[in-house]
Amino acid sequence: MRVHFISIGGSVMHQLAIALHRKGYQVTGTDDEIFEPAKGNLAAEGLLPVQIGWQPALITKDIDAVILGMHAKSDNPELARAQELGLKIYSFPEYIYHESRQKKRVVVGGSHGKTTTTSMIMHVLKQLGQDFDYLVGARLEGFDQSVNITDAPVIVCEGDEYPASTLEKKPKFHFLYPHVAILTGIAWDHINVFPTFPFYLEQFVIFIRKIEEGGLLIYNESDPVLRKLVEENRREDIRYQPYAVPEHTITNGQTSVTIEGVTGTLKVFGNHNLMNLTAAYYACRELGVSAEAFVQAISGFTGAAKRLELLASGSTTNVYRDFAHAPSKVKATIEAVKQQYPDRKLVAVLELHTYSSLNEQFMQEYQGAMDKADAAVVFYSQHALELKRMPNLPAEKVIAGFGKKGLLVMNRREELQDWLQKQSFENSNLVLMSSGNYDGIDMLTFARQITQ
């Protein structure tokens, strides 16, 4: 097989390129910019393009598949050449399906919890020595790649609802056709792509229709929007497995869970993680894993990178980092930490960094999201607004949207740094929520300083 990647430097594109190279395929690729860690990873495998930029001359008739990344535009010269030659052109998810047509496909969808639930399934299967391929949106301990394609009989995929490519605007998870599907919950996100909530909902209806006949839909029945959507779009040719928060206890900051009469202690916590774990269990059970084996394996799961990740810990202070930016994720993260440590002060710092979260009209979606925090800060930089070519976001609109008494809104990194340095973190937890980097603040060093 000869495969060419247009935009090989993407975070998942370069991982797929490496996986196919390791499988024995002849892999080439180009991009107009490649940054670390993709640059170093590709170089280590001998896949780094000799020169940066698009090279239509590399597109020849003997290429079996052209894989088109999201970064590539519709007028890309290599894409034009591939179309001219009549080559088979795939988006990333289309190619994942192409490679997994003979596999049992497990796909995790939903507005939140996808990465963690996928990671939990992967962790358990690896601990039990099962052979499987995977696609996940974060770094996971014990896995050197976020994508792996071999001849394994099973593939576990995180199913993203974002568009597949410049040619194929449909959501990625519409192309994966699961035998085992999970829906973790629905909360409006990506308003630049899905401008109305009904349009966003329709994407999940389509996903349900894509489940293979005889397949299983595992869904969060505690989410009223999702429960209603499933009830109104039931299919007679698939099976259903609802789930909610499982039986559990919290003692001295440690959570124990009971599944089908089997109890074990966990390294993760929070109702959202307990629900993710339950969904993961039902998927693993469908793959032949017993409750006893699952509970034993999941007890060692420490979480995916930047998903309620413990950055630093001291005798009376923990600092957590979370990728949370959408309202439902922010609320779940804050509530999880407060529930786990009810007697500690909770300081929450949220950076607005995505298109949706920086949109003035979207602010009302955050109503109540930070209510459980004892001290709350919302930070966003003017630089982020300028990069996204968005208008100014007035602080008063943010305060009104969140509806949090005492909420502080900051735009300058120096202001945020100064405020953090003045806080007392004794008998406190600090939660840092962002898909950005707080305009370059070294939060890891700060976390270590306040916990020592």
Residue pairs with C-beta under 8 A, 6 or more apart in sequence:
1 20
1 25
1 26
1 64
1 65
2 25
2 26
2 28
2 62
2 63
2 64
2 65
3 17
3 20
3 25
3 26
3 27
3 28
3 63
3 64
3 65
3 66
3 67
4 27
4 28
4 29
4 30
4 58
4 59
4 63
4 65
4 66
4 67
4 78
4 82
5 13
5 14
5 16
5 17
5 27
5 28
5 29
5 30
5 66
5 67
5 69
6 29
6 30
6 54
6 66
6 67
6 68
6 69
6 72
6 76
6 78
6 79
6 82
7 13
7 29
7 30
7 31
7 68
7 69
7 70
7 71
7 72
8 14
8 17
8 29
8 30
8 31
8 34
8 38
8 42
8 47
8 49
8 69
9 31
9 33
9 34
9 35
9 38
9 39
9 42
9 71
10 31
10 38
10 69
10 70
10 71
11 38
11 146
12 92
12 135
12 137
12 146
12 147
13 29
13 67
13 69
13 71
13 92
14 29
14 34
14 38
14 41
14 42
14 47
15 41
15 145
15 146
15 147
16 67
16 92
16 95
16 96
16 147
16 149
17 27
17 29
17 42
17 45
17 47
18 41
18 42
18 45
18 47
18 145
18 147
19 145
19 147
19 148
19 149
19 150
20 27
20 149
21 27
21 45
21 46
21 47
22 45
23 149
23 150
27 47
28 47
28 58
29 42
29 47
29 49
30 49
30 53
30 54
30 55
30 58
30 78
31 49
31 52
31 69
31 71
32 52
32 53
32 54
33 52
34 42
34 48
34 49
34 52
39 48
42 48
42 49
49 55
54 76
54 77
54 78
55 78
56 77
56 78
56 80
56 81
58 78
59 66
59 78
59 81
59 82
59 85
59 87
60 85
61 85
61 87
63 82
63 87
64 88
65 87
65 88
65 89
65 90
65 95
65 98
66 78
66 79
66 82
66 87
66 88
66 89
66 90
67 89
67 90
67 91
67 92
67 95
68 79
68 89
68 90
68 91
68 92
68 165
68 166
68 167
69 92
69 165
70 92
70 162
70 163
70 164
70 165
70 166
72 78
72 79
72 165
72 166
73 166
74 166
74 167
76 166
79 89
79 166
79 167
82 89
83 89
89 167
90 98
91 164
91 165
91 167
91 168
91 172
91 175
92 164
92 165
92 172
93 160
93 164
93 172
93 173
93 174
93 175
93 176
94 164
94 168
94 175
96 135
96 149
96 155
96 157
96 175
96 176
97 105
97 175
97 176
97 177
99 133
99 149
100 133
100 149
100 155
103 133
103 152
103 153
103 154
103 155
104 153
104 154
104 155
104 179
104 180
104 287
105 154
105 155
105 157
105 176
105 177
105 178
105 179
105 180
105 212
106 121
106 154
106 155
106 156
106 157
106 178
106 179
106 180
106 181
106 182
106 283
106 286
106 287
107 157
107 158
107 159
107 173
107 176
107 178
107 180
107 181
107 182
108 114
108 117
108 118
108 121
108 156
108 157
108 158
108 159
108 182
108 184
108 279
108 283
109 159
109 161
109 173
109 181
109 182
109 183
109 184
109 204
109 207
110 117
110 182
110 183
110 184
110 185
110 186
110 220
110 226
111 161
111 184
111 185
111 186
111 187
111 188
111 189
111 326
111 328
112 184
112 185
112 187
112 272
112 326
112 328
112 329
112 332
113 184
113 185
113 272
113 275
113 276
113 279
114 137
114 158
114 159
114 160
114 184
115 136
115 137
115 138
115 158
115 304
115 307
115 323
116 268
116 273
116 276
116 303
116 304
116 307
117 182
117 184
117 276
117 279
117 280
118 134
118 135
118 136
118 137
118 156
118 157
118 158
119 136
119 138
119 140
119 301
119 303
119 304
119 307
120 276
120 277
120 280
120 298
120 301
121 156
121 280
121 283
121 284
122 132
122 134
122 136
122 140
122 143
122 156
123 140
123 142
123 297
123 298
123 300
123 301
124 280
124 284
124 289
124 293
124 294
124 297
124 298
124 301
125 132
125 154
125 156
125 284
125 287
125 289
126 142
126 143
127 297
127 300
128 289
128 293
128 297
130 154
130 287
130 289
131 150
131 152
131 153
131 154
132 152
132 153
132 154
132 155
132 156
133 148
133 149
133 150
133 152
133 154
133 155
133 156
134 143
134 147
134 148
134 155
134 156
134 157
135 146
135 147
135 155
135 156
135 157
135 158
136 143
136 146
136 147
136 156
136 157
136 158
136 304
137 146
137 158
137 160
138 146
138 304
138 305
138 306
138 307
138 323
139 146
139 304
139 305
140 146
140 304
140 305
141 302
149 155
154 287
156 283
157 176
157 178
159 172
159 173
159 176
159 178
159 181
159 207
160 171
160 172
160 173
161 171
161 172
161 173
161 190
161 194
161 200
161 203
161 204
162 171
162 172
162 190
162 193
163 169
163 170
163 171
163 172
163 193
164 170
164 171
164 172
164 174
164 175
168 175
171 203
171 206
171 207
173 207
173 210
174 203
174 206
174 207
174 210
176 210
177 210
177 211
177 212
178 210
178 211
178 212
178 215
179 211
179 212
179 214
179 215
179 216
180 215
180 216
180 218
180 283
180 286
180 287
181 207
181 208
181 211
181 215
181 216
181 217
181 218
182 217
182 218
182 219
182 279
182 282
182 283
183 204
183 207
183 208
183 217
183 218
183 219
183 220
183 226
183 230
184 220
184 275
184 276
184 279
185 220
185 223
185 225
185 226
185 328
186 200
186 201
186 204
186 223
186 225
186 226
186 229
187 225
187 326
187 327
187 328
188 194
188 197
188 200
188 365
189 200
189 326
189 356
190 200
190 355
190 356
191 355
191 356
191 359
191 361
191 362
192 355
192 356
194 200
194 203
201 225
201 229
204 226
204 229
205 229
205 233
208 217
208 229
208 230
208 233
208 235
209 233
209 235
211 217
211 235
211 238
212 238
213 237
213 238
214 237
214 238
214 239
215 238
215 239
216 238
216 239
216 240
216 241
216 282
216 286
217 230
217 238
217 239
217 240
217 241
218 241
218 242
218 243
218 279
218 282
218 283
219 226
219 227
219 230
219 240
219 241
219 242
219 243
220 226
220 227
220 242
220 243
220 244
220 275
220 279
221 227
221 242
221 243
221 244
222 244
222 245
222 275
227 242
230 240
234 240
241 282
243 275
243 278
243 279
243 282
244 275
244 278
245 271
245 274
245 275
245 278
246 257
246 258
246 259
246 274
246 275
246 277
246 278
247 257
247 258
247 259
248 255
248 256
248 257
248 258
248 274
249 255
249 256
250 256
250 269
250 339
250 340
253 340
253 341
254 265
254 266
254 269
255 265
255 266
255 268
255 269
255 274
255 340
256 263
256 264
256 265
256 266
257 263
257 264
257 266
257 274
257 277
257 295
259 278
259 281
259 291
259 294
259 295
260 291
261 291
262 291
262 292
262 294
262 295
263 295
264 295
264 296
264 298
264 299
265 299
266 273
266 277
266 298
266 299
266 301
267 299
267 300
267 301
267 302
267 303
268 277
268 301
268 302
268 303
268 308
269 308
269 336
269 339
269 340
270 308
270 332
270 333
270 335
270 336
270 337
270 339
270 340
271 332
271 335
271 336
271 339
272 332
272 333
272 336
273 303
273 308
273 336
277 298
280 294
280 298
281 289
281 291
281 294
281 298
284 294
285 291
285 294
289 297
303 309
306 321
306 322
306 323
307 322
307 323
308 320
308 322
308 333
308 336
308 337
309 320
309 321
309 322
310 318
310 319
310 320
311 319
311 320
311 321
311 432
311 443
311 444
311 447
311 448
312 318
312 319
312 444
312 447
312 448
312 450
312 451
313 319
313 451
314 450
314 451
314 452
316 344
316 426
316 427
316 428
317 425
317 426
317 427
317 428
317 429
317 430
317 450
317 451
318 341
318 429
318 430
318 451
319 429
319 430
319 431
319 432
319 447
319 450
319 451
320 333
320 337
320 429
320 430
320 431
320 432
321 432
321 443
321 447
322 329
322 333
322 431
322 432
322 433
323 329
323 433
323 434
323 435
324 330
324 332
324 333
324 350
324 433
324 434
325 350
325 351
325 352
325 353
325 354
325 356
325 357
325 433
325 434
325 435
326 354
326 356
326 357
327 365
327 366
327 367
327 369
328 369
329 433
330 350
330 366
330 369
330 370
330 433
331 368
331 369
331 370
333 431
333 433
334 346
334 348
334 369
334 370
334 372
334 373
334 431
335 372
337 346
337 429
337 431
338 346
338 372
338 373
341 429
343 427
344 427
344 428
344 429
345 374
345 375
345 427
345 428
345 429
346 372
346 373
346 374
346 375
346 428
346 429
346 431
347 373
347 374
347 375
347 376
347 423
347 425
347 428
347 429
347 430
347 431
348 370
348 373
348 375
348 376
348 377
348 430
348 431
348 433
349 376
349 377
349 379
349 416
349 420
349 430
349 431
349 432
349 433
349 438
350 370
350 376
350 377
350 378
350 379
350 433
350 434
351 378
351 379
351 380
351 433
351 434
351 435
351 436
351 438
352 358
352 378
352 379
352 380
352 384
352 393
352 398
353 380
353 384
353 434
353 435
353 436
354 435
355 388
355 390
356 362
357 380
358 380
358 384
358 385
358 388
358 390
358 393
359 390
359 393
360 391
360 393
360 394
360 397
362 401
363 397
363 398
363 400
363 401
363 402
364 401
365 401
366 401
366 402
367 401
367 402
367 403
368 402
368 403
368 404
369 402
369 404
370 376
370 378
370 402
370 404
370 407
371 403
371 404
373 404
373 431
375 406
375 423
376 402
376 404
376 406
376 407
376 408
377 407
377 408
377 409
377 410
377 416
377 419
378 398
378 402
378 407
378 408
378 409
378 410
379 409
379 410
379 411
379 416
379 438
379 439
380 393
380 411
381 411
381 412
381 413
381 439
382 392
382 411
383 439
384 436
384 439
385 391
385 392
385 393
395 409
395 411
398 407
398 409
399 407
399 409
408 419
410 416
410 419
413 438
413 439
413 440
413 441
416 438
416 441
417 441
420 446
425 450
425 451
430 447
430 450
432 438
432 443
432 447
437 443
